[in-house]
Amino acid sequence: MPSVFLKKKFTVTCALFACLASFILTGTPLLAQPGKEISPQERCPVCGMFVSKYPDWITQVRLSNGTVKFFDGVKDLMAFFLNPTSFGAPGQKIQEIWVKDYYTLAWVDGRSAWYVIGSDVYGPMGHEFIPFSSSAAAENFRKDHKGTKVVRFDEITEPLVQSMRHGQKMR
């Protein structure tokens, strides 16, 4: 009888441990990865542009319901981030933000990136926040391309985004 009891207790303990491990691993940002599959029909929810035409500029967010939204640049991603309800995602929280480092094209956590504004480099729809994984790379780019400022994610405001979106046109 004690053997059966110990077996059940061991099984329950293992199941609880597996559930806890699963919960911890799925909630850990270190394991977060950007979406890889981008359909040719994927459109930016802000401007409607087909994002796969501009692979170097693609950015993305993962919403709390697991949906991934792709954008044609940081500017539209930020417009979405600042007001997801306006772009068809009411009640959704943004779990992950991914941008591509301008020089390496490697995916970078958008909240930790450095952004150059006011440069002579334009994205698919004009003025753009140019993302970098390091402050040194951002500062070098700013100097080389007449950028006006290097900002962090938390410094990007709705008025700044709207000023960059004003008069934007597809290229």
PyMOL commands that place a pseudoatom at each C-alpha (Angstrom):
pseudoatom trace, name=CA, resn=MET, resi=1, chain=A, elem=C, hetatm=0, pos=[0.000, 0.000, 0.000]
pseudoatom trace, name=CA, resn=PRO, resi=2, chain=A, elem=C, hetatm=0, pos=[2.732, 2.559, 0.830]
pseudoatom trace, name=CA, resn=SER, resi=3, chain=A, elem=C, hetatm=0, pos=[4.307, 1.825, -2.550]
pseudoatom trace, name=CA, resn=VAL, resi=4, chain=A, elem=C, hetatm=0, pos=[1.115, 2.794, -4.426]
pseudoatom trace, name=CA, resn=PHE, resi=5, chain=A, elem=C, hetatm=0, pos=[0.794, 5.955, -2.339]
pseudoatom trace, name=CA, resn=LEU, resi=6, chain=A, elem=C, hetatm=0, pos=[4.392, 6.958, -3.080]
pseudoatom trace, name=CA, resn=LYS, resi=7, chain=A, elem=C, hetatm=0, pos=[3.900, 6.291, -6.805]
pseudoatom trace, name=CA, resn=LYS, resi=8, chain=A, elem=C, hetatm=0, pos=[0.822, 8.540, -6.899]
pseudoatom trace, name=CA, resn=LYS, resi=9, chain=A, elem=C, hetatm=0, pos=[2.579, 11.244, -4.921]
pseudoatom trace, name=CA, resn=PHE, resi=10, chain=A, elem=C, hetatm=0, pos=[5.581, 11.041, -7.247]
pseudoatom trace, name=CA, resn=THR, resi=11, chain=A, elem=C, hetatm=0, pos=[3.329, 11.237, -10.334]
pseudoatom trace, name=CA, resn=VAL, resi=12, chain=A, elem=C, hetatm=0, pos=[1.444, 14.247, -8.961]
pseudoatom trace, name=CA, resn=THR, resi=13, chain=A, elem=C, hetatm=0, pos=[4.722, 15.953, -8.020]
pseudoatom trace, name=CA, resn=CYS, resi=14, chain=A, elem=C, hetatm=0, pos=[6.130, 15.383, -11.512]
pseudoatom trace, name=CA, resn=ALA, resi=15, chain=A, elem=C, hetatm=0, pos=[2.959, 16.720, -13.134]
pseudoatom trace, name=CA, resn=LEU, resi=16, chain=A, elem=C, hetatm=0, pos=[3.036, 19.841, -10.966]
pseudoatom trace, name=CA, resn=PHE, resi=17, chain=A, elem=C, hetatm=0, pos=[6.716, 20.358, -11.720]
pseudoatom trace, name=CA, resn=ALA, resi=18, chain=A, elem=C, hetatm=0, pos=[6.065, 19.990, -15.466]
pseudoatom trace, name=CA, resn=CYS, resi=19, chain=A, elem=C, hetatm=0, pos=[3.212, 22.523, -15.290]
pseudoatom trace, name=CA, resn=LEU, resi=20, chain=A, elem=C, hetatm=0, pos=[5.356, 24.977, -13.341]
pseudoatom trace, name=CA, resn=ALA, resi=21, chain=A, elem=C, hetatm=0, pos=[8.293, 24.566, -15.726]
pseudoatom trace, name=CA, resn=SER, resi=22, chain=A, elem=C, hetatm=0, pos=[5.996, 25.084, -18.708]
pseudoatom trace, name=CA, resn=PHE, resi=23, chain=A, elem=C, hetatm=0, pos=[4.527, 28.226, -17.141]
pseudoatom trace, name=CA, resn=ILE, resi=24, chain=A, elem=C, hetatm=0, pos=[7.954, 29.664, -16.361]
pseudoatom trace, name=CA, resn=LEU, resi=25, chain=A, elem=C, hetatm=0, pos=[9.404, 28.873, -19.781]
pseudoatom trace, name=CA, resn=THR, resi=26, chain=A, elem=C, hetatm=0, pos=[6.484, 30.314, -21.759]
pseudoatom trace, name=CA, resn=GLY, resi=27, chain=A, elem=C, hetatm=0, pos=[6.502, 33.500, -19.698]
pseudoatom trace, name=CA, resn=THR, resi=28, chain=A, elem=C, hetatm=0, pos=[10.229, 34.167, -19.890]
pseudoatom trace, name=CA, resn=PRO, resi=29, chain=A, elem=C, hetatm=0, pos=[11.143, 37.034, -22.246]
pseudoatom trace, name=CA, resn=LEU, resi=30, chain=A, elem=C, hetatm=0, pos=[14.577, 35.501, -22.882]
pseudoatom trace, name=CA, resn=LEU, resi=31, chain=A, elem=C, hetatm=0, pos=[12.875, 32.757, -24.875]
pseudoatom trace, name=CA, resn=ALA, resi=32, chain=A, elem=C, hetatm=0, pos=[10.800, 35.188, -26.932]
pseudoatom trace, name=CA, resn=GLN, resi=33, chain=A, elem=C, hetatm=0, pos=[11.524, 35.144, -30.636]
pseudoatom trace, name=CA, resn=PRO, resi=34, chain=A, elem=C, hetatm=0, pos=[10.284, 37.245, -33.532]
pseudoatom trace, name=CA, resn=GLY, resi=35, chain=A, elem=C, hetatm=0, pos=[7.876, 35.656, -35.996]
pseudoatom trace, name=CA, resn=LYS, resi=36, chain=A, elem=C, hetatm=0, pos=[9.704, 34.224, -38.979]
pseudoatom trace, name=CA, resn=GLU, resi=37, chain=A, elem=C, hetatm=0, pos=[6.914, 33.600, -41.486]
pseudoatom trace, name=CA, resn=ILE, resi=38, chain=A, elem=C, hetatm=0, pos=[5.804, 36.715, -43.315]
pseudoatom trace, name=CA, resn=SER, resi=39, chain=A, elem=C, hetatm=0, pos=[3.220, 36.123, -46.007]
pseudoatom trace, name=CA, resn=PRO, resi=40, chain=A, elem=C, hetatm=0, pos=[3.473, 38.166, -49.236]
pseudoatom trace, name=CA, resn=GLN, resi=41, chain=A, elem=C, hetatm=0, pos=[-0.125, 39.220, -48.499]
pseudoatom trace, name=CA, resn=GLU, resi=42, chain=A, elem=C, hetatm=0, pos=[0.746, 40.588, -45.038]
pseudoatom trace, name=CA, resn=ARG, resi=43, chain=A, elem=C, hetatm=0, pos=[-0.231, 44.247, -44.751]
pseudoatom trace, name=CA, resn=CYS, resi=44, chain=A, elem=C, hetatm=0, pos=[0.805, 46.854, -42.213]
pseudoatom trace, name=CA, resn=PRO, resi=45, chain=A, elem=C, hetatm=0, pos=[-2.236, 47.460, -39.971]
pseudoatom trace, name=CA, resn=VAL, resi=46, chain=A, elem=C, hetatm=0, pos=[-1.418, 51.198, -39.871]
pseudoatom trace, name=CA, resn=CYS, resi=47, chain=A, elem=C, hetatm=0, pos=[-0.849, 52.156, -43.518]
pseudoatom trace, name=CA, resn=GLY, resi=48, chain=A, elem=C, hetatm=0, pos=[-1.931, 49.072, -45.473]
pseudoatom trace, name=CA, resn=MET, resi=49, chain=A, elem=C, hetatm=0, pos=[1.407, 48.613, -47.262]
pseudoatom trace, name=CA, resn=PHE, resi=50, chain=A, elem=C, hetatm=0, pos=[2.525, 45.074, -48.185]
pseudoatom trace, name=CA, resn=VAL, resi=51, chain=A, elem=C, hetatm=0, pos=[5.380, 44.625, -45.707]
pseudoatom trace, name=CA, resn=SER, resi=52, chain=A, elem=C, hetatm=0, pos=[7.210, 41.766, -47.439]
pseudoatom trace, name=CA, resn=LYS, resi=53, chain=A, elem=C, hetatm=0, pos=[8.257, 44.155, -50.234]
pseudoatom trace, name=CA, resn=TYR, resi=54, chain=A, elem=C, hetatm=0, pos=[10.616, 45.839, -47.770]
pseudoatom trace, name=CA, resn=PRO, resi=55, chain=A, elem=C, hetatm=0, pos=[12.243, 43.023, -45.750]
pseudoatom trace, name=CA, resn=ASP, resi=56, chain=A, elem=C, hetatm=0, pos=[15.010, 45.220, -44.324]
pseudoatom trace, name=CA, resn=TRP, resi=57, chain=A, elem=C, hetatm=0, pos=[12.442, 47.552, -42.744]
pseudoatom trace, name=CA, resn=ILE, resi=58, chain=A, elem=C, hetatm=0, pos=[9.981, 44.994, -41.338]
pseudoatom trace, name=CA, resn=THR, resi=59, chain=A, elem=C, hetatm=0, pos=[9.142, 45.323, -37.654]
pseudoatom trace, name=CA, resn=GLN, resi=60, chain=A, elem=C, hetatm=0, pos=[6.671, 43.337, -35.584]
pseudoatom trace, name=CA, resn=VAL, resi=61, chain=A, elem=C, hetatm=0, pos=[4.761, 43.031, -32.346]
pseudoatom trace, name=CA, resn=ARG, resi=62, chain=A, elem=C, hetatm=0, pos=[3.254, 40.038, -30.585]
pseudoatom trace, name=CA, resn=LEU, resi=63, chain=A, elem=C, hetatm=0, pos=[-0.038, 40.783, -28.870]
pseudoatom trace, name=CA, resn=SER, resi=64, chain=A, elem=C, hetatm=0, pos=[-1.310, 39.277, -25.629]
pseudoatom trace, name=CA, resn=ASN, resi=65, chain=A, elem=C, hetatm=0, pos=[-3.567, 36.917, -27.620]
pseudoatom trace, name=CA, resn=GLY, resi=66, chain=A, elem=C, hetatm=0, pos=[-0.497, 35.562, -29.492]
pseudoatom trace, name=CA, resn=THR, resi=67, chain=A, elem=C, hetatm=0, pos=[-1.236, 37.366, -32.765]
pseudoatom trace, name=CA, resn=VAL, resi=68, chain=A, elem=C, hetatm=0, pos=[1.791, 38.796, -34.572]
pseudoatom trace, name=CA, resn=LYS, resi=69, chain=A, elem=C, hetatm=0, pos=[1.390, 42.092, -36.456]
pseudoatom trace, name=CA, resn=PHE, resi=70, chain=A, elem=C, hetatm=0, pos=[3.970, 43.193, -39.032]
pseudoatom trace, name=CA, resn=PHE, resi=71, chain=A, elem=C, hetatm=0, pos=[4.801, 46.781, -40.031]
pseudoatom trace, name=CA, resn=ASP, resi=72, chain=A, elem=C, hetatm=0, pos=[6.780, 48.469, -42.796]
pseudoatom trace, name=CA, resn=GLY, resi=73, chain=A, elem=C, hetatm=0, pos=[8.887, 50.386, -40.283]
pseudoatom trace, name=CA, resn=VAL, resi=74, chain=A, elem=C, hetatm=0, pos=[9.291, 51.556, -36.709]
pseudoatom trace, name=CA, resn=LYS, resi=75, chain=A, elem=C, hetatm=0, pos=[7.168, 54.677, -37.297]
pseudoatom trace, name=CA, resn=ASP, resi=76, chain=A, elem=C, hetatm=0, pos=[4.010, 52.652, -38.015]
pseudoatom trace, name=CA, resn=LEU, resi=77, chain=A, elem=C, hetatm=0, pos=[4.849, 50.147, -35.277]
pseudoatom trace, name=CA, resn=MET, resi=78, chain=A, elem=C, hetatm=0, pos=[4.997, 53.051, -32.820]
pseudoatom trace, name=CA, resn=ALA, resi=79, chain=A, elem=C, hetatm=0, pos=[1.681, 54.483, -34.081]
pseudoatom trace, name=CA, resn=PHE, resi=80, chain=A, elem=C, hetatm=0, pos=[0.158, 51.048, -33.398]
pseudoatom trace, name=CA, resn=PHE, resi=81, chain=A, elem=C, hetatm=0, pos=[1.907, 50.677, -30.031]
pseudoatom trace, name=CA, resn=LEU, resi=82, chain=A, elem=C, hetatm=0, pos=[0.662, 54.050, -28.828]
pseudoatom trace, name=CA, resn=ASN, resi=83, chain=A, elem=C, hetatm=0, pos=[-2.942, 53.380, -29.886]
pseudoatom trace, name=CA, resn=PRO, resi=84, chain=A, elem=C, hetatm=0, pos=[-3.701, 49.722, -30.772]
pseudoatom trace, name=CA, resn=THR, resi=85, chain=A, elem=C, hetatm=0, pos=[-7.460, 50.292, -30.591]
pseudoatom trace, name=CA, resn=SER, resi=86, chain=A, elem=C, hetatm=0, pos=[-7.272, 52.675, -33.569]
pseudoatom trace, name=CA, resn=PHE, resi=87, chain=A, elem=C, hetatm=0, pos=[-5.711, 49.925, -35.664]
pseudoatom trace, name=CA, resn=GLY, resi=88, chain=A, elem=C, hetatm=0, pos=[-7.980, 46.996, -34.888]
pseudoatom trace, name=CA, resn=ALA, resi=89, chain=A, elem=C, hetatm=0, pos=[-6.544, 45.571, -31.657]
pseudoatom trace, name=CA, resn=PRO, resi=90, chain=A, elem=C, hetatm=0, pos=[-8.830, 46.814, -28.854]
pseudoatom trace, name=CA, resn=GLY, resi=91, chain=A, elem=C, hetatm=0, pos=[-8.005, 45.440, -25.418]
pseudoatom trace, name=CA, resn=GLN, resi=92, chain=A, elem=C, hetatm=0, pos=[-4.748, 43.869, -26.565]
pseudoatom trace, name=CA, resn=LYS, resi=93, chain=A, elem=C, hetatm=0, pos=[-1.477, 44.411, -24.754]
pseudoatom trace, name=CA, resn=ILE, resi=94, chain=A, elem=C, hetatm=0, pos=[1.775, 44.311, -26.686]
pseudoatom trace, name=CA, resn=GLN, resi=95, chain=A, elem=C, hetatm=0, pos=[3.956, 41.530, -25.296]
pseudoatom trace, name=CA, resn=GLU, resi=96, chain=A, elem=C, hetatm=0, pos=[6.961, 41.711, -27.619]
pseudoatom trace, name=CA, resn=ILE, resi=97, chain=A, elem=C, hetatm=0, pos=[8.374, 44.351, -29.952]
pseudoatom trace, name=CA, resn=TRP, resi=98, chain=A, elem=C, hetatm=0, pos=[10.921, 43.442, -32.622]
pseudoatom trace, name=CA, resn=VAL, resi=99, chain=A, elem=C, hetatm=0, pos=[12.879, 45.748, -34.915]
pseudoatom trace, name=CA, resn=LYS, resi=100, chain=A, elem=C, hetatm=0, pos=[15.830, 45.122, -37.224]
pseudoatom trace, name=CA, resn=ASP, resi=101, chain=A, elem=C, hetatm=0, pos=[19.202, 46.711, -36.543]
pseudoatom trace, name=CA, resn=TYR, resi=102, chain=A, elem=C, hetatm=0, pos=[19.825, 48.964, -39.559]
pseudoatom trace, name=CA, resn=TYR, resi=103, chain=A, elem=C, hetatm=0, pos=[23.395, 47.734, -40.146]
pseudoatom trace, name=CA, resn=THR, resi=104, chain=A, elem=C, hetatm=0, pos=[23.194, 44.036, -39.272]
pseudoatom trace, name=CA, resn=LEU, resi=105, chain=A, elem=C, hetatm=0, pos=[19.489, 43.368, -40.033]
pseudoatom trace, name=CA, resn=ALA, resi=106, chain=A, elem=C, hetatm=0, pos=[19.442, 41.219, -36.881]
pseudoatom trace, name=CA, resn=TRP, resi=107, chain=A, elem=C, hetatm=0, pos=[16.231, 41.223, -34.843]
pseudoatom trace, name=CA, resn=VAL, resi=108, chain=A, elem=C, hetatm=0, pos=[16.500, 43.380, -31.730]
pseudoatom trace, name=CA, resn=ASP, resi=109, chain=A, elem=C, hetatm=0, pos=[14.098, 43.834, -28.823]
pseudoatom trace, name=CA, resn=GLY, resi=110, chain=A, elem=C, hetatm=0, pos=[12.454, 47.121, -29.765]
pseudoatom trace, name=CA, resn=ARG, resi=111, chain=A, elem=C, hetatm=0, pos=[12.285, 48.308, -26.160]
pseudoatom trace, name=CA, resn=SER, resi=112, chain=A, elem=C, hetatm=0, pos=[16.075, 48.101, -25.803]
pseudoatom trace, name=CA, resn=ALA, resi=113, chain=A, elem=C, hetatm=0, pos=[17.021, 49.534, -29.210]
pseudoatom trace, name=CA, resn=TRP, resi=114, chain=A, elem=C, hetatm=0, pos=[18.461, 52.979, -29.939]
pseudoatom trace, name=CA, resn=TYR, resi=115, chain=A, elem=C, hetatm=0, pos=[16.735, 55.046, -32.653]
pseudoatom trace, name=CA, resn=VAL, resi=116, chain=A, elem=C, hetatm=0, pos=[18.094, 57.814, -34.867]
pseudoatom trace, name=CA, resn=ILE, resi=117, chain=A, elem=C, hetatm=0, pos=[15.643, 60.456, -36.004]
pseudoatom trace, name=CA, resn=GLY, resi=118, chain=A, elem=C, hetatm=0, pos=[15.969, 63.223, -38.586]
pseudoatom trace, name=CA, resn=SER, resi=119, chain=A, elem=C, hetatm=0, pos=[18.544, 61.482, -40.792]
pseudoatom trace, name=CA, resn=ASP, resi=120, chain=A, elem=C, hetatm=0, pos=[18.921, 61.623, -44.566]
pseudoatom trace, name=CA, resn=VAL, resi=121, chain=A, elem=C, hetatm=0, pos=[17.946, 57.921, -44.781]
pseudoatom trace, name=CA, resn=TYR, resi=122, chain=A, elem=C, hetatm=0, pos=[14.298, 57.283, -45.574]
pseudoatom trace, name=CA, resn=GLY, resi=123, chain=A, elem=C, hetatm=0, pos=[12.176, 54.186, -45.033]
pseudoatom trace, name=CA, resn=PRO, resi=124, chain=A, elem=C, hetatm=0, pos=[9.510, 52.874, -47.417]
pseudoatom trace, name=CA, resn=MET, resi=125, chain=A, elem=C, hetatm=0, pos=[7.181, 55.724, -46.410]
pseudoatom trace, name=CA, resn=GLY, resi=126, chain=A, elem=C, hetatm=0, pos=[9.554, 58.605, -45.795]
pseudoatom trace, name=CA, resn=HIS, resi=127, chain=A, elem=C, hetatm=0, pos=[11.075, 59.745, -42.517]
pseudoatom trace, name=CA, resn=GLU, resi=128, chain=A, elem=C, hetatm=0, pos=[11.738, 56.852, -40.194]
pseudoatom trace, name=CA, resn=PHE, resi=129, chain=A, elem=C, hetatm=0, pos=[13.096, 55.897, -36.777]
pseudoatom trace, name=CA, resn=ILE, resi=130, chain=A, elem=C, hetatm=0, pos=[16.316, 54.048, -37.676]
pseudoatom trace, name=CA, resn=PRO, resi=131, chain=A, elem=C, hetatm=0, pos=[16.933, 51.256, -35.106]
pseudoatom trace, name=CA, resn=PHE, resi=132, chain=A, elem=C, hetatm=0, pos=[20.249, 50.033, -33.721]
pseudoatom trace, name=CA, resn=SER, resi=133, chain=A, elem=C, hetatm=0, pos=[21.249, 47.510, -31.088]
pseudoatom trace, name=CA, resn=SER, resi=134, chain=A, elem=C, hetatm=0, pos=[23.899, 49.791, -29.568]
pseudoatom trace, name=CA, resn=SER, resi=135, chain=A, elem=C, hetatm=0, pos=[24.264, 53.452, -28.745]
pseudoatom trace, name=CA, resn=ALA, resi=136, chain=A, elem=C, hetatm=0, pos=[27.668, 53.546, -30.475]
pseudoatom trace, name=CA, resn=ALA, resi=137, chain=A, elem=C, hetatm=0, pos=[26.224, 52.320, -33.790]
pseudoatom trace, name=CA, resn=ALA, resi=138, chain=A, elem=C, hetatm=0, pos=[23.328, 54.767, -33.504]
pseudoatom trace, name=CA, resn=GLU, resi=139, chain=A, elem=C, hetatm=0, pos=[25.658, 57.669, -32.764]
pseudoatom trace, name=CA, resn=ASN, resi=140, chain=A, elem=C, hetatm=0, pos=[27.951, 56.783, -35.695]
pseudoatom trace, name=CA, resn=PHE, resi=141, chain=A, elem=C, hetatm=0, pos=[24.945, 56.590, -38.018]
pseudoatom trace, name=CA, resn=ARG, resi=142, chain=A, elem=C, hetatm=0, pos=[23.610, 59.901, -36.683]
pseudoatom trace, name=CA, resn=LYS, resi=143, chain=A, elem=C, hetatm=0, pos=[26.905, 61.629, -37.499]
pseudoatom trace, name=CA, resn=ASP, resi=144, chain=A, elem=C, hetatm=0, pos=[27.260, 59.986, -40.941]
pseudoatom trace, name=CA, resn=HIS, resi=145, chain=A, elem=C, hetatm=0, pos=[23.663, 60.623, -42.014]
pseudoatom trace, name=CA, resn=LYS, resi=146, chain=A, elem=C, hetatm=0, pos=[22.922, 64.044, -40.532]
pseudoatom trace, name=CA, resn=GLY, resi=147, chain=A, elem=C, hetatm=0, pos=[20.569, 62.696, -37.875]
pseudoatom trace, name=CA, resn=THR, resi=148, chain=A, elem=C, hetatm=0, pos=[19.204, 65.193, -35.402]
pseudoatom trace, name=CA, resn=LYS, resi=149, chain=A, elem=C, hetatm=0, pos=[18.968, 62.964, -32.344]
pseudoatom trace, name=CA, resn=VAL, resi=150, chain=A, elem=C, hetatm=0, pos=[19.346, 59.463, -30.876]
pseudoatom trace, name=CA, resn=VAL, resi=151, chain=A, elem=C, hetatm=0, pos=[16.385, 58.401, -28.729]
pseudoatom trace, name=CA, resn=ARG, resi=152, chain=A, elem=C, hetatm=0, pos=[15.366, 55.390, -26.680]
pseudoatom trace, name=CA, resn=PHE, resi=153, chain=A, elem=C, hetatm=0, pos=[12.049, 53.584, -26.994]
pseudoatom trace, name=CA, resn=ASP, resi=154, chain=A, elem=C, hetatm=0, pos=[10.542, 55.314, -23.946]
pseudoatom trace, name=CA, resn=GLU, resi=155, chain=A, elem=C, hetatm=0, pos=[11.344, 58.735, -25.429]
pseudoatom trace, name=CA, resn=ILE, resi=156, chain=A, elem=C, hetatm=0, pos=[9.224, 58.141, -28.533]
pseudoatom trace, name=CA, resn=THR, resi=157, chain=A, elem=C, hetatm=0, pos=[5.972, 60.024, -28.032]
pseudoatom trace, name=CA, resn=GLU, resi=158, chain=A, elem=C, hetatm=0, pos=[2.761, 60.242, -30.030]
pseudoatom trace, name=CA, resn=PRO, resi=159, chain=A, elem=C, hetatm=0, pos=[3.475, 63.851, -31.150]
pseudoatom trace, name=CA, resn=LEU, resi=160, chain=A, elem=C, hetatm=0, pos=[6.910, 62.752, -32.402]
pseudoatom trace, name=CA, resn=VAL, resi=161, chain=A, elem=C, hetatm=0, pos=[5.411, 59.803, -34.296]
pseudoatom trace, name=CA, resn=GLN, resi=162, chain=A, elem=C, hetatm=0, pos=[2.667, 61.983, -35.787]
pseudoatom trace, name=CA, resn=SER, resi=163, chain=A, elem=C, hetatm=0, pos=[5.183, 64.638, -36.859]
pseudoatom trace, name=CA, resn=MET, resi=164, chain=A, elem=C, hetatm=0, pos=[7.110, 61.964, -38.758]
pseudoatom trace, name=CA, resn=ARG, resi=165, chain=A, elem=C, hetatm=0, pos=[3.927, 60.491, -40.291]
pseudoatom trace, name=CA, resn=HIS, resi=166, chain=A, elem=C, hetatm=0, pos=[2.698, 63.891, -41.494]
pseudoatom trace, name=CA, resn=GLY, resi=167, chain=A, elem=C, hetatm=0, pos=[2.701, 63.946, -45.290]
pseudoatom trace, name=CA, resn=GLN, resi=168, chain=A, elem=C, hetatm=0, pos=[4.127, 60.440, -45.603]
pseudoatom trace, name=CA, resn=LYS, resi=169, chain=A, elem=C, hetatm=0, pos=[3.875, 58.805, -48.996]
pseudoatom trace, name=CA, resn=MET, resi=170, chain=A, elem=C, hetatm=0, pos=[4.706, 55.343, -50.258]
pseudoatom trace, name=CA, resn=ARG, resi=171, chain=A, elem=C, hetatm=0, pos=[8.005, 55.223, -52.150]
for i in range(1, 171): cmd.bond("trace and resi %d" % i, "trace and resi %d" % (i + 1))
show_as sticks, trace
zoom trace
